[in-house]
Amino acid sequence: MLSDGAMITIIFAAIILIPIIIVFIVLGISKNSRRRKKNNYMGITQGRVIRIVDKGLDYPWVIHVQYKVNGIDYEIKETAKMKSTAIKIAGILVGQRKTFVLGDVKEGDLLEIRYDEAYPEKAIIYGNDGVVTG
């Protein structure tokens, strides 16, 4: 039989590890889903950014893109994936800045869209890959 201290340690370890494992599983599923879409969506077109929505510090940016396939207009929206860039003064790290993985994107810009040729309404913004949202 385990001592009370060992049992408490096991319980606390489970309380900490179970949510971490769940997060990694969800991230893995999301990454595989995105990879599958990139591999299966063979249609390529250009889409115009029609809106970039910033709901504040606690919410991710959302990019709305309009694209056309066979004369029909479609619109998709995706959470903008971000990357961190170090801010240094005299070689000393003083902070970080989040920027879009896609680069300096603004309304009116053209982005590459990959879509399912059988169902053109199913699409992704090509290059908007990652797990960090802003």
C-alpha positions in Angstrom: 0.0 0.0 0.0 1.3 3.4 -0.9 1.8 6.1 1.7 -0.4 9.1 1.9 2.4 11.3 0.6 3.0 9.1 -2.4 -0.8 9.0 -3.1 -1.1 12.8 -2.9 1.9 13.1 -5.3 0.3 10.7 -7.8 -3.0 12.6 -7.6 -1.4 16.0 -8.2 0.7 14.6 -11.0 -2.4 13.3 -12.7 -4.2 16.6 -12.2 -1.3 18.4 -14.0 -0.5 15.8 -16.7 -4.0 14.9 -17.9 -4.8 18.4 -19.2 -1.3 18.7 -20.8 -1.8 15.4 -22.6 -5.3 16.5 -23.8 -3.8 19.8 -25.2 -1.1 17.9 -27.1 -3.7 15.5 -28.5 -5.9 18.3 -29.7 -2.9 20.2 -31.2 -1.8 17.0 -33.0 -5.3 16.4 -34.4 -5.5 20.0 -35.6 -2.0 19.8 -37.2 -2.9 16.6 -39.0 -6.2 18.0 -40.2 -4.4 21.1 -41.6 -1.8 18.9 -43.3 -4.4 16.7 -44.8 -6.3 19.7 -46.2 -3.0 21.1 -47.7 -2.4 17.7 -49.4 -5.9 17.2 -50.6 -7.0 20.6 -51.7 -5.5 20.7 -55.1 -7.3 23.8 -56.5 -5.3 27.0 -56.3 -6.5 30.5 -56.7 -5.9 34.0 -55.4 -8.2 35.5 -52.8 -8.5 39.1 -51.7 -8.4 40.0 -48.0 -11.7 41.8 -47.4 -11.5 42.1 -43.6 -9.1 41.6 -40.8 -10.9 41.5 -37.4 -9.1 42.3 -34.1 -11.4 41.7 -31.2 -8.8 42.7 -28.6 -5.9 41.3 -26.6 -7.6 38.2 -25.4 -9.0 37.1 -28.8 -7.3 36.0 -32.0 -7.3 38.0 -35.2 -9.5 36.7 -37.9 -8.7 37.1 -41.6 -11.7 37.1 -44.1 -10.8 36.3 -47.7 -13.0 36.3 -50.8 -12.0 34.1 -53.7 -13.7 33.0 -57.0 -13.9 29.6 -58.5 -15.7 28.9 -61.8 -17.3 32.4 -61.7 -18.7 31.8 -58.2 -17.6 34.0 -55.2 -16.7 32.3 -51.9 -15.6 33.6 -48.6 -13.6 31.9 -45.9 -12.3 33.1 -42.6 -9.4 31.8 -40.6 -7.8 32.6 -37.3 -4.6 34.3 -38.1 -1.6 32.3 -37.0 1.2 34.4 -35.4 4.9 34.2 -34.8 6.9 36.0 -32.2 9.8 38.3 -33.0 12.3 39.4 -30.3 12.5 43.1 -29.5 16.1 44.0 -28.5 17.7 47.2 -27.4 21.5 47.2 -27.5 21.4 43.4 -27.7 19.3 43.0 -24.6 15.9 41.3 -25.0 13.2 43.7 -23.8 10.1 42.0 -25.2 8.4 40.3 -28.1 6.2 41.3 -30.9 3.6 39.1 -32.5 3.2 39.3 -36.3 1.2 37.3 -38.8 2.9 34.1 -40.1 1.7 35.3 -43.5 3.7 38.6 -43.2 2.4 42.1 -43.3 -1.2 41.4 -44.5 -3.8 44.1 -44.9 -7.2 44.5 -46.5 -7.0 44.3 -50.3 -4.0 42.1 -50.4 -4.0 38.9 -52.4 -3.3 35.6 -50.7 -3.0 32.1 -52.1 -6.1 29.9 -51.5 -6.1 26.1 -51.8 -9.6 24.6 -52.2 -11.2 21.2 -52.7 -12.0 21.0 -56.4 -15.1 19.0 -55.8 -16.4 21.4 -53.1 -14.8 24.8 -53.7 -16.4 26.3 -50.6 -13.9 24.1 -48.6 -10.7 26.0 -48.6 -7.7 27.2 -46.6 -5.5 30.2 -46.7 -2.2 28.7 -47.8 0.7 29.5 -45.6 -1.4 30.3 -42.5 0.1 27.5 -40.6 1.0 27.2 -36.9 -0.6 26.9 -33.5 -0.1 30.4 -32.0 -3.0 32.7 -32.4 -2.9 36.4 -31.6 
